[in-house]
C-alpha cells in the first residue's frame, strides 16, 4: 500500500449546473413553442382547411394575446439559452434580466388586454 493518499479530483460543478440551466430554459422554450404551434395548427386545420362548424375558434383579443405571449416567450427562452451558452460568466445577470423582461412583458400584455376589454 502506498503511504501517499491521492486527493480526489474535483470537477467544477458549475459546468453541470450551467448545462442543467440551459437545458431547462430550452425545454421551457420548446413548451411555449409547442403551445403556440399546437393552438395555431389546430385552428388552421380544423377551422380553415376542414371547415368544421361545431368547433368555433374565436378571433378575439384573448386569442391574439395568447398567441403573442407564447410566441414571444419561446423566442425569449431560446435567446436566453444561446446567450448563456456564449457567455457563461454572466449567466446570473442574463437570467435576472430575462426574469425582469418576462415579468414586464406579462404586465404589459395583461394591462393592454384589460384596457382593450374595458
C-alpha positions as CSV (number, residue, x, y, z in Angstrom):
1,X,0.0,0.0,0.0
2,X,1.1,3.5,-0.7
3,X,1.6,5.9,2.1
4,X,0.6,8.8,-0.1
5,X,-3.1,9.5,-0.2
6,X,-4.5,10.5,-3.5
7,X,-6.5,13.7,-3.5
8,X,-9.9,13.3,-5.2
9,X,-10.1,15.0,-8.5
10,X,-12.6,17.9,-8.1
11,X,-14.6,18.6,-11.1
12,X,-16.2,22.0,-11.5
13,X,-19.8,21.6,-10.5
14,X,-20.7,24.9,-12.2
15,X,-20.4,23.2,-15.6
16,X,-23.1,20.7,-14.8
17,X,-25.2,23.5,-13.3
18,X,-24.8,25.6,-16.5
19,X,-25.8,22.6,-18.6
20,X,-28.9,22.0,-16.4
21,X,-29.9,25.6,-16.6
22,X,-29.5,25.8,-20.3
23,X,-31.5,22.6,-20.9
24,X,-34.2,23.8,-18.5
25,X,-34.6,27.1,-20.4
26,X,-34.5,25.4,-23.7
27,X,-37.2,22.9,-22.5
28,X,-39.5,25.8,-21.4
29,X,-38.9,27.4,-24.8
30,X,-40.0,24.2,-26.6
31,X,-43.1,24.0,-24.4
32,X,-44.0,27.6,-25.3
33,X,-43.3,26.9,-28.9
34,X,-45.4,23.7,-28.9
35,X,-48.3,25.6,-27.2
36,X,-48.1,28.2,-29.9
37,X,-47.9,25.8,-32.8
38,X,-50.4,23.4,-31.3
39,X,-53.1,26.1,-31.0
40,X,-52.4,27.8,-34.3
41,X,-52.1,24.4,-36.1
42,X,-55.4,23.2,-34.6
43,X,-57.1,26.4,-35.6
44,X,-55.6,26.3,-39.1
45,X,-56.5,22.6,-39.7
46,X,-59.9,22.5,-38.1
47,X,-61.3,25.9,-38.9
48,X,-59.7,26.8,-42.3
49,X,-59.0,23.5,-44.0
50,X,-61.7,21.2,-42.8
51,X,-64.4,23.9,-42.2
52,X,-65.7,22.1,-39.1
53,X,-68.6,24.3,-37.9
54,X,-69.2,22.8,-34.4
55,X,-65.8,23.9,-33.2
56,X,-65.7,27.7,-33.1
57,X,-62.3,29.2,-32.8
58,X,-62.8,32.9,-32.0
59,X,-60.5,35.5,-33.4
60,X,-60.6,37.9,-30.5
61,X,-58.2,39.8,-28.3
62,X,-57.7,36.9,-25.8
63,X,-56.6,34.6,-28.6
64,X,-54.3,37.2,-30.0
65,X,-52.7,37.9,-26.6
66,X,-52.2,34.1,-26.1
67,X,-50.5,33.7,-29.5
68,X,-48.3,36.7,-29.0
69,X,-47.4,35.8,-25.4
70,X,-46.5,32.1,-26.2
71,X,-44.5,33.0,-29.4
72,X,-42.6,35.8,-27.7
73,X,-41.9,33.8,-24.6
74,X,-40.5,31.0,-26.8
75,X,-38.2,33.4,-28.5
76,X,-37.1,34.9,-25.2
77,X,-36.2,31.4,-23.8
78,X,-34.2,30.4,-26.9
79,X,-32.4,33.7,-26.9
80,X,-31.5,33.4,-23.3
81,X,-30.2,29.9,-23.7
82,X,-28.0,31.0,-26.6
83,X,-26.8,34.0,-24.6
84,X,-25.8,31.8,-21.6
85,X,-24.0,29.3,-23.9
86,X,-21.9,32.0,-25.4
87,X,-21.1,33.8,-22.1
88,X,-21.3,31.5,-19.0
89,X,-19.6,34.0,-16.7
90,X,-22.6,36.4,-16.8
91,X,-25.3,33.8,-16.6
92,X,-26.8,35.2,-13.4
93,X,-27.1,38.7,-14.9
94,X,-28.7,37.3,-18.0
95,X,-31.1,35.2,-16.1
96,X,-32.3,38.1,-13.9
97,X,-32.7,40.3,-16.9
98,X,-34.7,37.6,-18.5
99,X,-37.0,37.2,-15.5
100,X,-37.5,41.0,-15.4
101,X,-38.2,41.1,-19.1
102,X,-40.8,38.3,-18.9
103,X,-42.5,40.0,-15.9
104,X,-42.7,43.3,-17.7
105,X,-43.9,41.7,-20.9
106,X,-46.6,39.8,-19.0
107,X,-47.7,43.0,-17.2
108,X,-47.9,45.0,-20.4
109,X,-49.9,42.2,-22.1
110,X,-52.3,42.0,-19.2
111,X,-52.8,45.7,-19.0
112,X,-53.3,46.1,-22.8
113,X,-55.8,43.2,-22.8
114,X,-57.7,44.6,-19.8
115,X,-57.7,48.1,-21.3
116,X,-59.0,46.8,-24.6
117,X,-61.8,44.8,-23.0
118,X,-62.8,47.6,-20.7
